[in-house]
Structures are given as structure tokens and as C-alpha cells.
Amino acid sequence: MKRYIIILLTLLLSSCGSYNSINSFYNAHKNDANVTAIQVPNYLLSLLRNPSGEMNNFMGNVKDIRYIQLSPKTDNDSRLISNQINNLTTNNFVEVFRERKDVVKEIVIYKTGNKNNSVFYMNGNFSPERVRKYVKEGKFENLSNSVFKVMDFSPSNSDKKPSNDSNKETSTN
């Protein structure tokens, strides 16, 4: 009986934890009006690998890349989306790394602005030291631009014009 209670409790806790996951956020908003949502197909991930050795090693560990840009029409919608993004990360940070043991599994980079909110998500196995180094050197901005270049897409050239995003501090979890 004790075993069943532990199993049920574990299932309950894991189902509650997924509410604030990137999957639930992405799926909830990908079909909304004024939204640009991209999930990079696996076959395109190979195109993102480039001759520069260090970044190629980093991209070799990527399993999933998603980008979503939301342009809410009302202030209330904007606050709701900002709150949901904050719940994803549990803090108000631009870069959030979800670290398990000695490997970073998820990288969530988000920017909130007056008219646009965007989330860039990567899943894979990354070295915490390398991730910190890339953040300090600003390589994640270049990486997101590379992803869009390969896909022949630019969020700034889409129907939604980007706003002046407010940057916040960096944190590692």
C-alpha cells in the first residue's frame, strides 16, 4: 500500500511540474494570433553545425530548438504572457539554465518588451562551463541568428516588428 501511495504521489508531482514546462507554454501559444512559433526539425539541426570546432561541438549535443515570439494586442495579454514566461524560469532572468548533476539539459533565453516577448529554447547535454562562457561572450545571440539564417527566417523581418527588449541579469540553476 505504501508503494502505491509513493507511486501516486510521484505521478502527481511530475504532472504538476510539467505545467510550467516549455512544452506546455509552446503548445499553448503556438497557434495564437500574432505569434511566430518555430520548432527546428531534426534534419535541420545537422545544417546548423558549422566548421568552427567549438560551436560545432556545442551544436552536436542539441536535441531540440524552439523559438516563439508573441505580440500581444492588449496590456492584459502582455502581462499574462510575461507572468507565464516568469513561471517557466521561476526568476526574472534572460538566460536560465536547468542543470542536472554536471550537465545542463535546458537553456531558456527570453526577452520581454513592451510589444514583443520571445523565448529561445534549447535541449541537449551541455557543459555548464561552456554555457557560462557563451553567455559572457554573447554567442547565444549569434546562435539564434544562425538558426534563423539556415531556415531563411528573421523574426525582425516578419510581420511583427521587434521592440526594444529589456534585458535582465543572468542566472544559473
PyMOL commands that set and color helices and strands:
alter all, ss='L'
color gray80, all
select helices_A, chain A and resi 2-20+22-29+42-48+53-59+75-89+128-137+139-150+155-157
alter helices_A, ss='H'
color red, helices_A
select strands_A, chain A and resi 35-39+62-70+95-100+103-112+117-126+170-172
alter strands_A, ss='S'
color yellow, strands_A
deselect
rebuild
show_as cartoon
